[in-house]
Amino acid sequence: IEWSKSHVPQGIQVETGAQSKDGKSRVVVVEIPADAKKRRTIDRLARYVSQEGFSFEKLIMQRESPEGMFDFLFYHDSPENIYYRWRTFAFAQRDNFKVWRTQTFRVYEGGRWWRPPSCEAAIEAAEKKKQSKFSSSVAEDASAQNAVVSQTPNPATAVKAARGNAVLPAHWTQEDIDEERERQRLEERATQERQKRDRRSVAGGKRLSDEDWSLLEQLLRNVSSTRASIMETMVFCLDKSEWAMEIAETITESLTIAETEIPLKVARLLVVSDILHNTTSSRQAAWTYRREFEKSLPDIFEQFEIGLQRSESKLQVAQTKEQIVRLLKVWEDWGLFAPQYLRGLEAAVIIGVRRLRLLSSKGDLSREPSWLEPKLVDWRRQHFSQLEKMCRTRGLRCSTGHLEPTKVLSLEEARKEWLIDRLVTYELLAYEKEQARLQQAKEDAANKLSRRKSKYAMEDIDGEDCGDGFPMDEAELDGEPIDLSTPGDIYNAVELAKQAPEAFASYLGTAGAGAVLGVVNHSPSAEEVLRVISPEAADDKEMLDVHQSSANEADETEASLTEAKS
């Protein structure tokens, strides 16, 4: 807001009738309506609109007719409409019914200048002071009057003075005074009713003073990624935890401005992270920050992605997205929010929200893959209120109050498409994560198999059956070396040497390998093998004959049983 130091903009001589390029007057002169009842109606509506927002004005316009008591809403730039617009703006700047700023101003740079009407209460107060016996001289009274009229009164002080002294215009009749008192009584009752559901009556719902507001704006404007700067801002917010709702709104607004530089946005997001980490502190109403930021974080992250689209540095965009993903992982480790909610925040930044209808009109179906078709059909069958709940639990924007019907879509269809665009963003990220998980599982399995193969020689793994030896009982698979002191073990070793001399040689080692391989070519006898594996057993011919005879008897018995069966 650009304020002028006088009724005429400083350095610019503007006449009341001067016109701009668009044909409109460059100075909008606000006039107080002559009808007192009409004025009170406008004042009352402007007060409520300044508190409740533009949606309240739309509601009134939908319910009232253009010929009723709110006709000034429908006739733009009429004197009453100009007065209503200025009154709403004045209430939003913390002016009140009795005292307001009289400086010429314009709402935005390059816009039209607005000239408020003179403040009646200030003039009445100056006249009353002039007639009091505390005045020292006429010159002092005149200077005091000029100061009151020319300078902008402090709204907070003016409210207190109006309540204490009940300054009323001199031309008001007793009927006007009674109606004003009734209006004040009704307004107080409405305020009390609103406080039951308004944030002022809940934890963290207090209003910041002008000094605290200015300090908060300065901290957010100058914050950087250094620890000291982030800590200073975080400490201020925690010390003012009883004002958590207004502070959270201010931080959210600073993070949703698309023109803000990316490093400054990241620093402010780190402030939010520190505040959330300390919401479990003993500070009164500190937990309110978590509740408020849970509502606003989807808006913050969606606007963050829009700001990243405007960045010309791809390296900066990639680094910022990586930093945000790490921050969300930290929040998940802290247990601040549900994993499903955090995944929605990540999807808003990494994938980004796009309009499916707009992409389809351009022939781009990349956001409508075949695996997503069943979900799209299911979502379009549901009511938009169910989709709002789904978006809320998934950390996506869910408020559709700002949408309006179009020529093609009804209001409900517009809301559905708006919510489905965000649900698609969530599902695309979930699908990417699932595919990455499966790919990682395949790579891990391949690495595990390669490590397992590296333990064995590849020539030993040929896929053929190992039929070059005798089958062994489970009792023999104990990992202990063969005991060649018994006749049974010696006989098995002899048979193994006959059928697979190379395998038996590797078992005996280098000393016995040469001896065994030396007799391979001429069909070694049992005595020759015994001399290699156990010289002592080779001399015991009786022991070998006994074991061999018992083996022959077993073979003959098995053959007779086979003949009997046949």
Salt bridges, closest charged atoms under 4 A:
GLU2 OE1 - ARG106 NE 2.81
ASP43 OD2 - ARG39 NE 3.79
ASP43 OD1 - ARG87 NE 3.15
ASP71 OD1 - LYS38 NZ 2.64
ASP77 OD1 - HIS76 NE2 3.73
ASP77 OD1 - ARG85 NH1 2.84
ASP77 OD1 - ARG112 NH2 3.91
ASP95 OD1 - ARG101 NH1 2.78
GLU120 OE2 - ARG39 NH1 3.63
GLU179 OE1 - ARG40 NH2 2.56
GLU180 OE2 - LYS98 NZ 3.60
GLU180 OE2 - ARG183 NH2 2.32
GLU182 OE2 - ARG185 NH2 2.50
GLU187 OE2 - ARG47 NH1 3.18
GLU187 OE1 - ARG183 NH1 2.86
GLU193 OE2 - LYS196 NZ 3.64
ASP210 OD1 - ARG94 NH1 2.63
ASP212 OD2 - LYS240 NZ 3.33
ASP239 OD1 - ARG283 NH2 2.98
GLU242 OE1 - LYS206 NZ 2.74
GLU249 OE2 - ARG199 NH1 2.41
GLU259 OE2 - ARG310 NH1 3.50
GLU292 OE2 - ARG291 NE 3.10
GLU292 OE2 - LYS295 NZ 3.85
ASP299 OD1 - ARG397 NE 2.78
GLU302 OE2 - ARG397 NH1 3.39
GLU302 OE2 - ARG422 NH2 2.69
GLU305 OE2 - ARG354 NH2 3.10
GLU322 OE2 - ARG326 NH1 3.44
ASP333 OD1 - LYS329 NZ 2.96
GLU346 OE2 - LYS433 NZ 3.41
GLU404 OE2 - LYS58 NZ 3.50
GLU412 OE2 - HIS383 NE2 3.75
GLU417 OE2 - ARG357 NH2 2.63
GLU427 OE1 - LYS375 NZ 2.69
GLU434 OE2 - ARG437 NH2 2.59
GLU528 OE1 - HIS522 NE2 3.54
